[in-house]
């Protein structure tokens, strides 16, 4: 049974409350929120509500917002949900303040980390993304800010991520018994400047150069990011050497996945902004 406007309005409003609390660093209980929400819905099951939360996460990404941890985005959502999400975020001043503060907050490189637990599997590219109803590209009106783009411009966060990857690569090469190569790992974005198309110079075990572009986010694994024309060109021209390291949940417990080779074989790229996403 399709969700009514009243139901969608209720669940989106509750989701935005939880997201605002999370971005502000305040505790909340998802189970309590779900139980309270059920009184406003038409006998929806826990599973149905959880699935709808994941749909809302996808809509938030489309609107340039982060999403709630644990509600992995599911993009096959009804168009009505996207419209209501846009309506509600437009008037959510507290969410705006919390999101802006979260994406602009300075970051510090973690001094201790269990690098054996840092690396994880990448999301898979989904070329079959569809909405359950035809989506009018003009249905979403521009929002006040694209918070994901704002975060991408947070130089403190970017530098902290680069420094973390230097430490990770040093550890990786030491684990391979390549102490000499480990000592040569370099943050070239700092020593040689931006514009090279990559941030960190590292090495394979045989001494071949590994060119690493680092993209860092405070938010979840499926958060889209932005690549430059030079990064895209290098990934295509030096496919054997180019790696993109996506760092996510950086402030909480840094994790990363590694994508090797041309960027457009892994991501769906917006041809205007080079906004990279998996769906």
N, C-alpha and C positions, 0 to 999 in steps of 0.2 A: 504493500500500500504506500502510495506516494506521501511524502511529508507535506503537511499543510503549511501555509504561510505562518500561521500562529505558532506551530511547532518549530519551524525553522527560526523564526524570530527569537523564541525562547532559548533554543540551544546555542544560537550564535551569541546572544547576550551573555549567557553563562560562560561560554568559551572565552569571550573577551575579558570577563572578570578574572578568570584563572590566568590568562596570558598576562594581564596587567600585573597581577600579584607576582607571577614568576619573573617578569622583567624587572620588577622592583626589588627582587630578592626576598620576598615575603613568602612564608609557608602557607599552604592550603592543602586540603584533602580532596583528591579527585573522587573518591568513593562517596563522600558526603555530598559533593556537588551533584554527582549523578543521581543519587537517591532523591535529593531535593527537586531535581529537574524532572524526574519521572512523574511527579504529580501534575506537571503541566503538559505532559505528552499523552498520546493515545495508546496507552499500554505498550509502549515500546520496550523491547528487551534490552538487557545490559549490552549484549552484542551489537544490537542495532544502534544504540546510542554511541558506543565506542567507535563504530564504523563511521558514523556521521561526524564525530570529532575529527577523525582522520580526513574526511572530506573538507571540513572547515580548515584544517591545516593547509591543504592544497590551495584553497581559495585565498588564504592569507598570503601565501607565497606569490600568487598571481597579483595580489594587491601591494606587493613590496614589503610585507611584514615578516618577521620571524614567526615561528609556530611553537606550540607547546611541546616540550620534551615528552617523548613517549607516545605521541599521537603522530605516527609516521604518515606523511601526506599520501592521500589516495585521490587521484585527479579525475576519476570518473564520477563527477558530482553534478547534481541538477543545476541548471542555470539559475533557478530561483535562489539557491543558496548563495551563489556569487553576487547576485544583485543585493540581497539582504545584508551580506557581509560588508559590501561597499557602503550601503546606507548607514550601517551602525558604526563603522570605523570613522566615518566622516565627522561624526559628532562626539567621538570618544576622546575628550581632552586629556583625561588621566592616562589613557593608553598611549596617546601621542607623547606625553611628557616622559613616561616610563620607557618607551621604545627609543626615543631620541637620546635619553641619558644612557641607556644600555649600549647603543652602538657607538657613542662618542667617548665612552669611558676608557681611560688609558689602560694599557696592559703591561705586565711584567713577565719576562721569560721564566718559566718554572725552573728552579735550580735542582730539583730532584724529580725523577720520573722513572718508572719501571718501563724501559723502552721495549721490553719483550711483550708488553701488553698494549703498546701504542698502535701498531699497525692492524688494519682490519680490511675486510672486503669492500670493494667499491659498489655503489648502486649500479644496476644495469640500465642501459639506455632503453627507453620505451618510445618507439616510433609510432605506436598504435594508440596514443593518447586520444581519448574522445570524451566529450561531455555527454551525459545521458540525454541532454536536449541540445539542439544546434545552438552554438554560442555565437551571438552577435558581437563582433569585435568592438563595437561601440557601447556595449552594454555596461562595461566598467568605465566609469568616469575617472579622470585623474584624481589620485589621492594627494593629500598635502605633501607628503614626503615618501620617497622610496628608501626605507630604512636599510634595506640590504645594500643599496648603493652607498648610503651614508657610511655604513660599516666598512665597506671596501675602501673608503677614503680615510679610514682611521689609521694614520701612519704609525702610531704607537703599537697598535695591534699587529700591523703588518711586520714591523721590525721585530717584535717579540716572537712572531711565528717564524721568521727567517732565522733568528738566533736559536730557536728550539730545533729547527731542522739541521743546523750546523752541528749541534750536540748529538742529534739522532744519527746523523751520517758518520760522525766520529765513532760513535758506539758501534754502528753497523760494520764499519771497516775493521775495527779492533776485533769484533767477534769473528771476522773472516781471517784474522791473523795478519792484517795489513796495517800495522802501526804506522809505517812511513807514509802511506797514502792518507791515513786518518788525520795525520798532522797537517796535511795539505788542503783539507777541506776549507773552503773560503766563501764568505758572504760577499760575492762580487757586486751585489746591488749597493753595498756600502763602500767597498774599496775601489770600484771602477765606475759606479754610477748606474742609474736606471737606463733603460733603453736597450739592453742587451737581449731581452726576450726571456731571461731567466734570472734567478736570484742567487742561487747557491751552486758553486762548482764542487762536485764530488767525483768519485771514481768507482769503476767496477773493480773486481778483484784482480783483473789482468792489467790494470792501470789505465784503461780506456776512460775518457772523461764522461761523467754523467752530469747533464745540464738540468738543474732542478728549478722549476717555477713553483713558488710557494703561495698558496691561497689560504687565508686563515679566517675562521669565523668563530664567534662565541656560541653560535647556535648549532642546530642539528645537522646530521650527515647530508640530508637532501636539500639544504639551503643553496640556492643558485649563487653564482658568483660572476665576476666580470673579467674578461681577458682582453688584452690589447691586440692591435694588428700585428705588432712585432712578435708577441708571444705566439700567436696563431701561425705566423709565417715560419718561425723557428721550429715549431712542433711539426710542421710539414716538411721543412727542408733538412731537419736533423732528426728524423724519426727514430733512428737507432739510439740516439743519445738523450733525447728529450724526455723528461719525466715531469708530470704535474703532481705535486703533493698537496692534497687537500686536507688541511688541519681543521677539525671541527670540535665543538664543545671545549674550546681552548681554555677557558677560565676554570671550568669544573674539573675536567680530567682529559687532557689532550689526547685525541685519537687522530689517525690519518689513514687515508688510502692513497695508493700510488697508481697513476695512469700513465702508461708508457706509449709514446708515439704521437701521431697526429691528433690534435684535440677534437677535430670534427668526426673522428671515428668513435669517440666515446660520448660526446655531448650533442645535444640539439642546440645550435647556436643561433641566437637572434642576429640576423645579418646587419642590423643597424648598430646595436650596442655591444654585440658579442657577449650577451648575457648567457652563461652556460648553465644548462639544467639537464636533468635526466628524463624529464617528462614534458 
